């Protein structure tokens, strides 16, 4: 089949699926923003980068931005059709940025599939979860309803949707949930695996190695959605009781979810100002965003990895930490409970219970007697349910080929998975 992936930051969630489909003999193309500089594993076409439209009322701003991107993606699609005669059999696009909104008007005969990452909800998810940072006011709920318009439209138009976790699928209303299939993106457990020889050179010249008393925290951006403020407030007691401990913090100073603080340039700056001299900064290492190899080394050498999140999209960093055999202390929030069971393959603490978090992390740094068992069970969970080769990729291939048919020469999704990469 002719298969088109659509993602403004391609390969995005499709770094394994797109090339696997090409290896199976399908004609695979990706449509992406012309400003996207990421290396692509398949052929790529580009649409013009959108500018933010001027909208007089804030409630319409998100839909206007998504519709603008959708229109530019549709113009790129029209150029593919009219100039090159390109007509896909199947389209799989991420619904989060509006790119799929108008593609059915360009290719009405194509099967339109969406990667449905999350539906915003006014209650029970992130809105109002953390009253300190973002109170659940009427205004916040109304804004959330308004920001959902393009997601609902994308799902209504789609023939089917793909979602990485059950929690994320359940965020969609029952009327739309029946279109969704839950298949995780998959973890490359051949690469993300325990390594007792892992090391990491810090900017100050110190070299950390597996076995050292290291506490790690990783987030794309250091922000409340991933519990950064809760983690930082726990550090003074932890570092006082564990004088040999080193803390490694990975993440940018910007904002991926939510908004910037009103009283500081970043959430990191706000936390540092709040904690002042209670935080021994010579033992807390802010590395910013790091190369993947360094990130992987951190997951492999850490004595305990802290993962906190609002009820929201589950981070790859949690499942990759588990695949690397890390001892995980995580927030007892719904998306995490889908993967981590307290005392079975990690430890869970209430998101807002700082004392419980401090105690759990101190116990882990001190040498949790159950650490070896929990680490092994964490990796086994990923091998059993989230492994790229044996679980996710075969299922993703089979799901996708339902809509366009397997290639004539090969109908076995296990074969494409086994030959990855």
N, C-alpha and C positions, 0 to 999 in steps of 0.2 A: 504494500500500500504506500501511497504518498502520505507521509506523516509530518505535520508541522507542529513544532513546539513554539510557544509564545511566552516570553518572559523578559521583562525589562532589564534584568540582571543575569541573563542566561550565562552559564547553565543552571544557576539557582538550585532548585530541588531536583534537577534532572541530569546531574553529571555522569551518572552511571546508566540511567535508562536510555537516554538519547543515543549514545554510541552502541549500546547493546542492541537496540532496534536496527541500527545501521548494519551491524555485523550480521544480523539475521537476514539481510538482503532487502530491507525496506528502503525506500527513497526518503531520507530524513533531512529536513531543513529546519532551521530555527529563525524566528523573527524576534529582533531585540532592538532596544534603544541604540541609536547611533553613538551615544556617549559611553556605552558599555565597553570597557576595555578588557574584560576578562577573557582569557583564552577559551576557545570553544572547541568541543570534541567533534562537532559536525559542521556542515556548511551553514553559513549565517547570512541572512538578509537583514537590513536595518531600516527603521523608520525614524523620522525626525524627532529630536528631543523636544518635549513640550515645554512651553513656558507657563507659569502659573497664571490662570485667568483672573481678571478682576471681577470680584463678586461683592456686591454691596452688603449682603447679609451672611453672617458667619455660618448659618445652618446649611447654606447651599454650597459652601466652599469645597468640601470634600467631593461631592458629586461633580461639581464643575471641573475640578482637577482630574478626576478619573475619566470623565467623559471626554475631556480634551486629549488625554493620552489614548483613550479608546479610538477617537476619531483619527489621530495620527497613525495609530497601528492599522486602522482600516484603510487609510490612504496608502500605507506601505503594502498592505495586502492587495489593494486594487492595482497597484503598479505591478506586482508579481503576476496577477491575473491578466492584465491587459497587455503588458509589454513582453511577458515571457510565457504566457499561456499556462501558468501554474495554477492547478486546481487540486488541493489536497483531498484525500479521502477522509482523513481524521485530523482534527486539531486538538491539541492539549495545551491549554494556557493557564497561567496563574490568574485567579480572579481578583486578587487583592489590589491591583493597580488599574483596573478598568480596561485592560487591553483586549479582552474578549467581547466587550459590550456590543460591538457593531460588526463583528466578523461574519455573522450569519447572513448579513445583508450582502456581503461580498461573495461568499461561497455558500449559498443556501442548501446545497446538496451534501455538504461535508458533515460528518459527525462532529459535534462540538462538545469537548470534554473540558472540565475545569479542575484545576488543583485548588480545592476549597480549604484553605488553611484554618479559618476561624470565622464564626459569625459573632459580631459584637452583640452583647446582651446588656440590658440595663440593670439586671439583678442577678446575683449569684456568681458573677465572674469578677472582672477587675474593677468595674465601676462601684465605688463606695467600699471596696475591700479594705483600703488603707485610708482611714479617715484623716490621719495626720497629713497625708500628702494630697489626696484627692477625694474630698467628701462626696458622698452620693447625693448631691443636690438634685432638684428638679431640672435645673439647667444642664447638669452633667448627663442626666438620663435622656433628656430631649436631644442633646448633641449626639449621643450615642445612637439614637434612633435615626437621626439624619445621616450619620456616617455609614449606616448599614445599607443605604439605598442601592449602591452599585453592586454590593455583594448579593443582595436578593435578586436584582435584575440578572446578574450573571448566572445564578443558579436556575432561575426560571427558564432562561434560554438554553441551558445546557442539556444535552442528552444524558449525561451522567457526570458524577464528580468523584474526585479522589481525595482522601483525607488521611493524614499520617497516624492519628491516634483516635481511640474511641472517644476520649474526652473532647477533642476538637470537633469530631463529627456530631457529638451530642449538643454542641453549641448551636447547631442549626435547628430551626423549628421543625416539628414533626412533619409538616406539609412538604418540606424539602429534603428531610433526612433520608427518605427512601431512595433518593438518587445517588447516595454516597456509598462508596466502598472504602473500607479502612485497610490501608496497607502502608506500613512505615517505609520511609525512604531507604532505610537499610544502613547498617554500619559495616564498614570494611574491617572485619575482625582479623584479617590477615595482616593488616597494617596497624590497626589500633589493638594492641595486645600488650600484656605485661612485659616489662623489660627490666630485670634487676640490675642491669648495667647502665641505666639511664642517668644522664647528668645534665645540668643546666648551669651555664656561666652567667652570673648576675652582672649588671652594669658596674658594680663596685669591685669586681674581680673575684668575688667569692664563687666557688663552684659547689652547687648542691648536687647530691647524689641520692639514689634510692637508699632508704634506711635512715636518712637524716630526718630531723623533726621539722617537717614542712607542712604547713597548712596552705591550701590553694583555694582560690576563688577565681572563677572565669565568667565573664559576660561580654557580649559584643560591646555594650556600653555600660558604664558604671552608673546604675540608676535604680530607683525604688522598685520598679516592676520585677527586678531580679534580686530584691532584698538587700541591695548594697548598703542602705542606711542601717538595717538591722545587723548585718555582718560587721560593719565598722564599729558600731556601738559595743559589740561583744569583744572586740580585740583588747582593750585595756586590761580586763580581768584575765583573759587567756594568756596574754604575754607576761603579766605579772606572776601568774602561777606556773608558767612554763618558760623559764628564763633562757632556755636554749632554742626555743621555737623561732622559726623564720616563716614569714607570711609572704606568699607570692600572689599578686593581684594582677590579673590580665583583663584588659578592656579599655575602650576609648573613653574620652571625657565628654563626648557628645550625648545625644539622646536618641535611642532607637524607638522607645515606646514611652508614651506619656509626654511630659513637658519639662522644660528646664526649671530649676528653682528660681523663685523670684528674688531671693536675697543673696545669690552667689552666681558666679560664672558657670559652675558645674556642680553636680552632686558630690563629686570628690572634694572640690574646694569647700563646699558647705560642711561636709563631714569632718574635714581636717580642722576647720575653724571651730566647730563644735567641740571636738575632742581635745584640741590644744596640746599641752605638754603631757597629757595622760597617755599619749600614743608614742611609743619609742620608734621614731621613723627610721632609725638605722636597722630595724628588723622587719619593716614592712616595705616590700619592694613593689612599686607600681611600674609595670613593664609596658603599659599601653597595649596596643595590638601587636601581636608577635607572629613570626612565621609559623606555619603549621608544624614544622618539625620541632620547634621549641615548645609550642603548645602541647604536642604529644608527649614530649619529654617530661613536662610538668605533670601531666596526668599519670605518667608511669612512675615517677619518683615520689609523688606526694604521699605523706603518711595519712592525711585525711583531706578529702575534697568537700568543700561546702557548696551546696547548690540550693538557692532559695528562689522562689518565684510566686508571684500572684497567681490566682486561677487564670491561666492564660496559655499561650502557645508553649509547648514543651521545647526546651533547648536541646540541640544536638549534643551540647557539651555534657549533659547528664548521661546520656546513653554511651557517649564515647568514654567518659570517665569510668563507667562500669565495665566497658569492653576492655579498657586498659588495666582492669583489676584494682581500681582505686577503692578505698574505703570511703563511702559516701555518707555524709550527714546532710539531710535535705529537709525542706519544709514539708510539713504534713498538709499539703494542698492537693486538690483533686487531680490535676494533671500528673503530679509526681506519684501519687498512689497507684496509678495505672502501671507503673514500672517498678517502684521500690516498695517492698514490704518490710515494715519495721522489725528488726531483729532477725530477718531472713536473708536479705541481700543488701542491707544498709540500715541506717538509722534515720527515723523521722522525728522531727520536733515541730511543735506549733509555730507558725510563721512569726507571731508577735511575742513569743515567750523567749525573751533574751536570755534569761537565766538558764532555761533548758538547753538553749543553743550553746551557751558558754560551757555548761557542764558536759554536754555530749562531745564537743570539740576538745576539751581538756582531757576527757577520758581517752579519746582516740590518740591524741598526741602523747599521752602517758604510756601508751601501749595497750590498747584494748585487747583483752585475752581472746575475744571472738574475732579479731581482725582478719586472720587468715581465712576463716570460714566464710565471713561476710564478703571478702574480696572474691573468693572463688565462686560463691553463689551469684555475685553481681555479674561476673563475666559469663557464667553459665546461662543467666537470664537473657543476655544479649545473643549468645550463640543459639539459644533455643528459639527465641521469638523475633529477633531483630537483625539477624545476620544477613548481610547483603547477598552473598552467593547462594546460600541454601534456602533462604526464606523470602526476603523482600523482592529481589530482582526476578526470580521465576514467577512470582505472583503478579508483579507489575507487568511483565511481558504478557502473561496470559490474559490479564484484564484488558490491556490495551488492544491486543489482537482480537478480542471479542468483537470489536467495533469495525475492524477493517480486514480481518482474516490474516492467517499466518502466511509467510512467504512460501512459494511453491517448493523450494528446495529444503526447507527446514521448518518443522512444526513443533520442535521440542524446546520450550523455554529453558529447560535445565542446561541445554548445550551452550546457549549464549551466556548464562550465568557462570558456567564452569570455565569458560575461556576468558573471563574478565581478568585484567583489563585488556 
